[in-house]
Each structure stands twice: as structure tokens, then as C-alpha cells.
């Protein structure tokens, strides 16, 4: 199942990533900028938050790939070389 995500602004001004199809709209990630940061960024806080979220999603994807590879390696440890090369 594929989910769509949206970047939203919460009532308190924080920026959050939430599932678009989730009725509770509970954020997966919340970003809070300090008053000093907000004074500097202004409305560009969304552009910065988007870049932060994209970087986090990329890192999470890499972690998932590493975990999947480790699981595959673990499964293949018990298989002998002849079975690995055999076509089924």
C-alpha cells in the first residue's frame, strides 16, 4: 500500500509531515524552529522544512535497504554454494 504525505503547519506554528490519507492526521515528523530561526527564515521555513524532511526520508530509505540486505545475507548463510547457483 502506498501512502501520500503532506507537509502541514500545525496550530502552534510547527511544520509537520503527515499521511494525507490519515484522518487523525497525526504527524510522523514535527519540526520546530526557534524564534531566532523564524525571524531569519520567515515564510521560507517551509522550504527548509521540506529539505530536512527529504533528507530524513532518504536516510530512512538507506537504512531500510541496509536492513533488507542484512536479512537476505542472514538467510543465505545457511544455503550452500551449489544451491545458490541452482535455477529453480
N, C-alpha and C positions, 0 to 999 in steps of 0.2 A: 504494500500500500504506500502510495506516495503522498506526502504532505506538502502543502504550500505554507510558506511562512510570510509573516509581515512584520515590519518594524513599526512600532507604535509608540506614542508618547503617553505615559501614564499620568494620572491626575496630579501626582506630585512633581511632574516635570521630568522624571527619569525616562530614558529611552529603553525599550524592551523589544525582544524578539519573541513572537508568539505564533502558534499554529493558527492559520487563517480559518481552518475548519473546526476549531475547538470552541465550543460555546462558552466554556468557563473562561477562555482566553487567558489562562494562567501563563505568565511569561516563562520561557525556557531560560532566558538570559536577561538580566537587567543591568543597565549601565547608568551610573550616577556620576555626573560631572560636578566638581566643586564650583562654588560661586565664582572663584577666580577664573576657572576654565570657561565657565559660561560667559563671563564678561568678555573674554578673548574670542570665543568661538561664535557667540550669538546663534543665529539660525543654522550655522554650518555644523552645529553639534550633530545633526542627523547624518551628514556626510562622514564625519569622523566615527560616529557610532556604527554606520554601515561598514566602514573599512575594518573596524575592530571585530564586528560580527563575522564578516567574511574570512578574516584571518583565523578566527576561532573555529569556524566550520571546516576550513581547510586542514587545520591541525587535528581536529577530531576525526576527519576522514583518513588522515595518515595513520592515526592511532588505530582506527578500525582495521585498516589494511594490514598493519603490523600484527594485530591480534589474530586476524584470519590466517595470515601466513604462518604464525607460530602454531596455531591449531592444526593446520594442514601438515606441517613438519612433524608434529607430535603423532598424528595419525599414521604418517608414512614410516615412522621409526620401526613399527612392528612388521612392515612388509618387506620381504626380501627383494633383492635387485631384479631377479627374474620376473617376479610378479609386477614390479613397477613398469617393466618394459613390455609386458604382455598386453595385447589388444583384446578387449572383451567385446 
